[in-house]
Amino acid sequence: MEPGNMTNENQDETTNWKGTDKSMLPRSFSKRLFPSLIRSVQHTVLFKTPIDPNNMPEPYPKDYRDGWDMNHVKMPCSRHNLLIDNDNNSKKNRWDIIKDSFKKPILSSQELEKAILSYNLKYKDKWRFHLLHSFFDEYLCEEETELFFNNLLPKIIKLALQLPTLVTSPIPLLKQNHSHSISFSQMQIACLLANAFLCTFPHRNVSSWQSEYSSYPQINFNGLFQLRVTSSDNNYLYEKLKCVICYFKRVTSANSALNGIVTYSRRYLSDSELPFWLKSTNKLTNLYITSDGTIENDGDGMLQIDFANKFIGGGVLGHGSVQEEIRFLICPELLVSQLFSEQMQPTEAIVITGVERFSNYSGYADSFEWDGVHVDITPTDENNRRYCTVVAIDAIFYRDPLTQFLPKNLRRELNKAFVGFSWGHGSDCSNVSIATGNWGCGAFQGDCHLKSLLQLLSAAQAKRDVAYFTFGDTKLRESINDMHTFLKKQNMTVGEICKILIKYNTYLSTHPSTGLYDFIYDVVINNDAQKCLNDKIPIKANIPVESVTFEDMPNSSPTIIESTPEKLDVESKLSSIDCVDTSDNVDKDETPEVRFLPVNQFRLKNDEERTMCIKQQKNSWLQLNDSKKDFQAVIEKPSVTGPLSTLKRDRKEHDEKKRVKRKISDYFSPKS
């Protein structure tokens, strides 16, 4: 059975989902995950292959190799990592100081702060770990605090100091405009995170634009430790620390089996690899949409979208606690991506494959709370990678929300989503569905209706089905599903829908109160009415749709759009949607003056009403055309007075009232 045939059209209105049954959407289970676990120029593997699924992978190479340069992560254990003591005018190996700092037991947060500052001398008068102190002194009970310093912290320190023997190969930086993958064992990841917790990574504490790592996210935890809790509204910061502690408890426990593999990938597409959106003939794929559930809980086996910051991780080590930050807190292995992933560019995505979840949670933003240990039962592939793929794509932040409808911004978001959605194209997972939601909305001020439609278009271009989570918004669920159903039944292509979106931006300049979906319904219905006439009479819609592009358009001419290539010297002039503007080359003497009601005055809610609308439009046009022909035949006769009088008399006898010129809008009932 086709997946698209399994729908809930006959379900009760109280159903919390619409569209295609989620069980029919393709998933990655039992497939070979992408990328393959093969060492190559484009894939750095930091352990021996092939692996033994039942044992912890061995580091590769056997002995530590340094890589202190601009293309690799500068490691804390490097012999080049020197600490300059200006007071004593001396240089010491920083790793030696780190090891010495933790030889004595650390019994309080104050002692931990002192130890960390001993190898971060530059910040000894700047850093104060307010959050860490209040967490252990005020938030946790005395028993929990003692348990951390007596039991867990020594294990974290021991794990961190194994760095030279666990991560023996230089870690490449995932730089902009280059595609590359890095695969780690879970034990290697835990070791790197232990070092981040102890703030050992050099050159990573300065955020000024001219600093070496200014285009990389923060990785050391000092930023989180320095935050202040000024009221109960900030208690979510304590909950973030609970997630981190939960992770370290799990990975340092005696029965922990850290034999899994996680792959971190950066994907870059050049201009030549991006779609020609206005020429695309792809049709919309299947949609499952629900107001219940979450991406991480209910998108198992799918490409799970991370609503990312361009600096991956966003504010996870700061004040942030929304979609991306929460995902990184419950799956801390994602945090390692911040060590080597440069700020994302418009045609890049970062993909993490195989991560494990360690925590449950409740709430969102200020109400976020750690809600206990999560036991991840996600199956693994033959390389011990969990069937969990997180795709990080960053949306544009709009200071002025209206600018999101500009063609250049539409194209940017389509391209960004496509880069992530088409991950693994040509592999066994090329048809795996996408689990997403209100990407780029909320704090980024994106329009939910626009962003959902852009994602559906990018998914169609990538030929993947979509599971969409509206996070409790039932009205949004209904409107997105109705629009998706309507466009599919109208057999609209990606290119045609993109053109309508561009026209909407122009239309907004004179009709700012018209909603996007109302506009789309009106354009598509008018277009269908014209097709019913077999091109006998062109419809003079109040929404011009002609050859359009994703280039910026002048505001001075809202009814005419320049026809310029979408990509310079590549794409030729594009054909128009079958709807003619008043600016087109139409003989005004041959076309009756007819105006539609403004689109926001009536709305057609179902296929039956749309069919009636199209039929009435067709009949009205035919009647007007017949009247024009009758009148033309009369005035072409030599004697005008006689025939006109006869025509008037016949008309009076037939109608018994004066005939008036009708408008198309007269055939519709305005919406009350």
N, C-alpha and C positions, 0 to 999 in steps of 0.2 A: 504494500500500500504506500502511496506517496505521502511523505510527511505532511504536505500541505492539506491533505484530505482529513487529517485528524484535528478538527477544530471544535470549539465549544459554542458554535452558533446557536445550538438549541438549549444551552444551559440557562439556569435561572439567573436573574439579574443580580442576585447576591453573590455570584461566583467571583472569587478574588483574582481570577486570571482570565485572559482572553487570547484568542488566536490559536496557534498550533500547540498541541499538547507537548509539554516540555520533554516527555519521554521519547518523542520522535525526533528531537534535535540531535544531530551527530555529535559525539564526544570522542575524547582521545583514548579512552580505556581500551587496553589490549593492542594499541597501535604503537609504533616506534616513534618515540618523542623526537622532536627537532630542537637543536641540531644533534646529529649523531655524535657519539662520544669517541671521536677520532682526533688524535693530535694532528694539527696542520698549521699552515701559515695563518689561517683565520680562526684557529681554535687552540687556545692554550689550556692544556690539561695538567694540573699540578699533582697528579698521582699516577702510579703505574697502571697501565691498561694491558690486557683486559682485567677487570676487577673480579674478585671473588665475592659474590653477593652476601655470603655469610660472615665475612670478616671485614674489619676496618681497612680501607684502601691505604696502601703504603705511599708515602710522599715520593715525588719524583722531581729532581734526581735524588740520589741517596744523601749526598752532601750539600750543604748550603752554598748557594751561589748568590753573590751580591749583584744588585742592579741599580746603583745610585746615579740615575740620569733623568732626563726630562721625559722619557717614555715609560717609566716604571714607577710604581709606588716606592717612595723612600721609606724603608723599613726601620723600625726602632732598633733592631739588632745589627744594623749595618755598621761596619768599621768606620764608615764615613760620617756617622751620626755623632757629631762632637758637641759637647756642651761647653760653652765659653763662660768662664767665671770671671767677670770683670773686676770683682773685688780682689781676687787673688792673681789676676792676670795669667790665667792658666786655661788649658784645654784638656778635657777628659772625655773618654768614650762614654756616651750617654747610656748605653745599654748596661755598662758596668754599674753606673750610679743607680739605675732602675733596680737591678738585682740587689744591690746593697740596701736600698730603701725598704725592701720588703723582707729582709732577713729577720727583723724583730717582729713579734706579733703586733697587729693593728687591732686595737680594742675599742675604738670610737671613731665617729665621723671626723672629729677634729684631727686625730692622728692620721686618718686616711688623707685628709686634705694636706697635711704637712708633708706626708710622703710623696704625694703627687707633685707638690710645689718644689720638692727637692731636685727634681729633674726638669722642672719648668721654671727656672730661676727668673726668667724675664717677666713672669706674671706673679711673683711672690707678693707683690704689693697691690695687685689688681684682682686676683681671684679670691672670692669668698663663697664657699659652697653652702649658701643659705638653705636651699631645698634639701640637701642631703642632711644637714644638721637638724632641721625641724622634722624631717621624716623619721629619723631614729630617736630623737629626743622627745617628740610630742605626739607623732601620729601612730607609731607602732608601740606596742606594749613592751615592757622591759624584757620579757622572755624572748620575744621575736627579735629584738635588737641584739641580745646576747647570742642568739642562735646564728644570726648573720655574721657577726664579727668572729665568733669562735669556730664556726663550722664552714659557712659558705664562702666568706671572703678568702680564707687561705686556699680554697680550691680554685677560686677565680684567679688568684695570683699564680698558683702553680701552673694553671692552664696557660696563662699569658706568657710565662717564662719558657714554655716549650716552643716558642715561635721559631727559633733557628732550626729545630729538628722536625717540626711539622710543616712549615711553609718554606721549602728549600729552594724554590725557583722564583726569580723575579716576577712580580705581578704586573702585567702590562696595564697602562692606563687606557681606558676606553674613551678615546678622543673623538672630538667632533668630526663629522664627515668621513668616518671610517667604520666599517662593519667588522666586528670582532666578538668572539665569545671566550669566556674563561670558566672552567669547571673546577670546583673545589669539592673536597669531602666535607661532611658535616663537622668532623673534628677540626679541620683546618679553619672552617668558618667560626666555630666556637672560640678557637685560639685568637683569631683576629678581633672578635668582639670583646673578648676579655681585655685585650690591649686597648681597645677603644674606651672601655669602661674605666681603665686606669690612666687614660689620657697619655699614652706613650708615643703616638704617631707624630713624627717631627714635621715642622713647617705647616701644620694644619690648624693652627690656632689663630691665624690672622685672616680677617675677612675683607681687608681693604682692596680696592680694585687693582692696585699695582702689585699685590702679593703673588707669590708663585702659584698658589692653588686658589686664586680668586674665582675661577670659573668652575670650582668643584664644591660639592656640599660639605658641610661639617661632618666629621667622623668621631672626633674625641667627645666624650660626654661632659666636658667641663661647662659647656653652654647650658645643659640641662641642670647640672648641679648648682649653678649660680642663681637660678630663678627663685623668686620669693612668693610665698603664699600669704597674701594680704587679707584674704577673707575666705569663707567657706566656698565661695564660687571658684576658688583656685584649687580646691582639693583634688580635682582631676589630675593635677601634676603629681600628686602622691600616687595616684592610681597608675600613672605611666611607669613610675619606679617599681611598682608591684609587678607589672608585666615583665620588666627587665630581670628582676630577681627570680620570678617564676621560671624564666628561660634558663638562667644559670643553675638553678636548682636541678632542673631536668638534665641538662647536658653534663653536669658534674656528678650525678648520682652513680652509684656503683653498678646498677643494672641498666644504665643507659647504653643503647646500641647505636652509636653514631657512625653507621656504615652507609648512610645515604649519600647521594650526590646532588649538588645543585649547580646549575649552569646559568651564568649571567651573560647576556648578549646585548650588544648595541647594534641597532639596525639603521642604516642610512640608505636613502634612495636619492639618486641624482634626478635632475629635471627630466632627463630622457626616460627615466624609469617610472615616472608618475603618470597617472591616467590623463587622457584628454577628456575631461569631464563632460563637456558639452556635446561630444560626439559619441558618448557611451550608449550602447544599445542594450546594456544589461537591464534586467527586470528585477524588481524587489524580491527578496528572498522571504522565507517564512519568519514569522514573529510570534514569540511567546511573551506576553507582557503581564505582569502581576504587580499588585500593590502590597503584597506580602513578601517576606523573605529578603535575603541579602545576597550579594554576589558571591561572598566567600562561603556562605552556607548552602546556597542552592544552585550555584553555577559550577558544581563539581564536574571535572572532565572537560570544561570549556576554557576558552581564552578569557581570563578574568581581568577586566579592565581596572587599572589603577588610575584614578583621576589625579594625575600627578602634577607636581610643581616642576618647572623646567630644571630646577635643582632637585633631583629625585630624593624623595623622603620628606620634602617640604619642611614643616616645622616639627617633625617628630622629636628632635632633640632640643626643641624650644617650646613655645606655648601651644603649638598646633595639636588638635585632637579631632580632626574630621576624617573624611574617608581614607585618604592616603596614610595619614599618620596612624590611624587606628589599625589599618592593615599591617603596617610595619611593626606596631607594638605587639600584636598577637602572633605575628610571624617574624621574629627578630632577625632571622637569616636574611631578610630583605635589606636590613640595615647595612650589610657589607657592601652593597652596591654603591653606597655613598663614599666608600674609600677610593674608588677608581673610576667613577662615571662622571665625565665632564657634563656641564650644563647642556641640555638638549636643544638642538636647532629645529627649525620648523618641519623638516622632513626626516626626523629621527624618532625612534622609540627605543625604550629599554625593556628587555624581556627577561624575566627570571623564571627558570623551569626547575621544578622539583622541591620547592620549599615546604617545610613542615609547619603546622600550626601548633602553638604551645599553650595559648590562653583563650579563655572565653571572656566575653565582655558584655556590658549592657550600657545603654545611654549613648549620647553623641555630644561632641563639643564639651561644654562645661559640665554636662551630666555624665560624662564617660566614667565607667568604673570597671576595674578588673573583676571578673566573675568566676574565678577558679581555673583549675588546670583543664586543658583540652587534650584529649587523647586522639591523635590524628590517625584515622584508619584508612586514609586514602591509599589505594593500591599503588604499586611501583612497577616500572618497566624492567627490562632485563638488565639495565644498568643502575638499578636502585634509585632511580629518580621518580619522585611521586608524580602522579598525573595531576599536577597543579601548575598551571602556567599563568603567571601574572604579567600583564602587558601595561607598561607605564607610558601614557601619552599625556602631554600637557596642553591644556586649552589656553586661549587668550584671555587675559584679564581686561575687562572693558570698563574704563572710567565712565564713558558714555555708552550705555547699552544699545543705543540706536546704531552705533558704528559696526555692530556685529553683522548687520545685513549688507555691508559694503562688499562688493564682489571679491576684492582682494582678501577679505577676512573669511568669506565663504570658502574660497579656494584653499586658504591656509588650513582651515579646520577639516575640510574634506581630505586633503593630503595627509595631514597629521594622523587622522583616524585610519586612513588606508594603510599607512606605513605599519601601524600596529595590527590592524585587522588581517592583513595579508601575510602575517608571520607564518613561516613554514610552508609557503606556497610551493607546490611541486613535491612535497613530502607526503608521508602517510597521513599526516595531520592537516592536509590542505583544506579539508572540508569541516574541520572542527568548529562548532558554533561559538558565538561571542556572548559573554555575559557582561552586561553593562547597565548603565542607568543615566542619571542626570549629570552627565559629564560637563564640567565647566559652568555649571549653574551655581546657585547659592552665592558664595563670597565673590566668585568671578563674574557674576551678573549676566551669565548667559541665559538666553530664552529657552525654556525647556522644550517648547514645541519645535523651535528651530534646531536645537542641538540633537534632539531625538531623530529628527528627519535627516540631518546631515550624517548621523551615524548609520541610519538605515541605508542611505545612499552608498556610503563607504563599504558597508557590509555587502551590499549588492554587487559592487565593483569587485570585491574580494571573493564573491560567490559563497558567502557563509550565512547561515541562519543566525537569528538574534534572540537572546533571552534578555528582556528589559525589565529592570526593577525600578518602580517609581517610589519606593520607600514610603508607603502609606498613602500616597496621593491617588485616590480612586478616580477623581475627575480627570486627572492627567492620563491615567490608564485608559479610560474610555475614549478620550479625544485622540490619543496617539493610535489606538487600535482602529478607531473609525477611519482615520486618515489613511492608515496603511491598507486597510481593507478596500477603501475607495480607490486608491491609486492602483492597487493590484487588479481590481476589476476593470479599471479603465485601461489596463495594459500599458501603463506609462513606463517609459524608459528613464534611466538615470539622467541621460542628457536632457530630456524634455523637462524633467522636474528641476534640474539645475537652472535652466533658462527661466522658468517661472520664478525661482528664488531671486534671480538677478532683477527681474522685472518688478518684483515686490519692493526691492530697495528703491527703485525709481518712483513707484506709486506712493510710497510712504511720504515723499516730500510734499505731496498735495493732499494725502488722505491719511494723516498720522493715527487716526483712531481705528483703522481697518486692521483686524487681526490677520496673522499669516495664514491660518487655516481657512478663514472665510475667503481670503483672496484666492487661494489655490482652488477651493471648490468652485468659485465663480469662473476662473479662467478655464478650468477643465470642462465645465458644463457648457460654456460658450463655445469652446472648441468643438465639442461633440455636436452641438447644434449646427455648426457650419458643415461638419462632415455629412450630416443627414441630408443636406441640400445638394450634395454632390458637386459642390463648388459653383452652383448656379448663381448664388448671390453671396458675396462676402459679408461676413458680420463685422460691423464697425464697433468692436468692443471698446469699452472705455479703458481697457488694459492693453496697451500695445505689446505684442510679442513678435519680435522679428529676430534678425541675426544679432545675437548678444554674446558678450564675452565676459571673462572674469577681470577685465581691466577696470580701473577707476573710470567712472562716467561723469561727465559734466552735469552739475546741478542746474545749470542755466536752461537746459532743454529737457524737461521731464518727460516729454512724449517721444523723443527720438534718441536712439542709442547708437553711438559710433560702432561700426563693424570693423574691429581690429583683431588681429590674431591673439588667441589665448596665450600662445608661446611664440616668441619672436622668431620669424622666418621658419616656423615649423608647421603651424596649423593654418590651413586655408580658411577662407570665409565660410562660416557655418550656415547651414540651412535653417529656416525659421520654423517655429511651430505654426500650424495652419490657422492662424488668427491674424487678421489684417488691421492695422492701425489707420487712423484718419490721415496719418502722414504718408501712407503708402500711395502708390501711383494708381489711384482709382478715379474714374471720371465721375465727378460729383453730380453731373446731370443724369447719370444712369443709376445712381444709388440714392434711395430715399433717405431723408434725414430721420434717423431713429436713434433714440437714446435709451439705455438701460437704466433702471433704478440703481442708485448707489448700492454697492455690494453689501453694505452693512444694514440694509433695510429689510432684507428677506433672506432666509436661509432654507436650503433643502436638506432634510436630515436623513433621508433613506433613498434606496434605489427606486422605489415606486414613485416618489415625488420627483426624482430626477428624470425618470422616464417620461412622466407627464409633462414636465417642464420642456424637455427636448421636443416632444410631440407638439406642444402648443406653439413653441417658437417656430417650428417648421411650418405649421399650418398658417401662422400669422404672416410669415414671409411669403408663402405662396399666394395668399390672398392679396397682399400688397403688390406683389409682382403682377398678378392678374389684373389688378386695378390699373397699374401703370400701363400694361399693354393695351387695355381697353381705351384708356385716355389717349394714348399715342395714336391708336388707329383712328380715333375720332378727329383729332386735330390735323391729321394728314389729309383728310378729305377736303375738296375745293370749297364747299360751303360749310362754314363753321356754325352759323346760327341754327340751321335746321337740325343737324345731328346733335348739337349740344342741347338744344331744347328737347329733342326726343329723348336723349340720354337722361336729362334731368327729370322729364315727365315719367319715364319708365322707372327711374330710381324712386321717385316719390310714390308711385303706385305700389312699388314692391316693399318699400320700408315704411312708408307713411311718416317719415321723419327725415330731417336733414342728415345727409351722410357726412361724417367728419373723418378727418385723417387720424388714424389711431397710432399710438405708440406701443412698442413691444411691452413696455412696463404695464400697460393697461390690461395685459393678459395674465398678470400675476397679482396675487393678493399680498399687499405689504404685510410684513411680519409685525404683529402688535408688540 
